[in-house]
Amino acid sequence: GVQFGDSEIRKIVEVGAHLVLCPRSNDHLQVGRAPVEKLKKAGVQLALGTDSMASNQNLSLWDELAHAYTRYGDVFSARELLGLATLGGAKALGLQDDLGDLKKGLCCSFQVVRPDQAVKTETLYENLIAEGQNRQVEALILDGVSVL
């Protein structure tokens, strides 16, 4: 989605397709920056992903979030980016009725992380996805079962 022009963006919206942003992969391959301003304004259904190990150092969605915030923080808030990584991904896969959000009736899978420092409520999302954070995973819940 890095090289899309206005006509391609309109077509994506027309057909109801989803576009997965992979900014670390785009930077690694030196293909440019997705036109996120135009994509968001046009109403393209977006998600955030890691692409593959062929064009990335790892498959950490936390690292992708941090990088996306440095690349797209002028267009998306930290909260919006977290939404692209969770519910946006579930919608792209057609799984929004099963997972991607923390609400009654959905698969209950999530991580509990401990930040490096005390976090104020108003900066929770920014701190959660900030680059250089050493997030200690305290618990991992998969489909309602604690596995860590």
Disulfide bonds with the S-S distance in Angstrom:
none
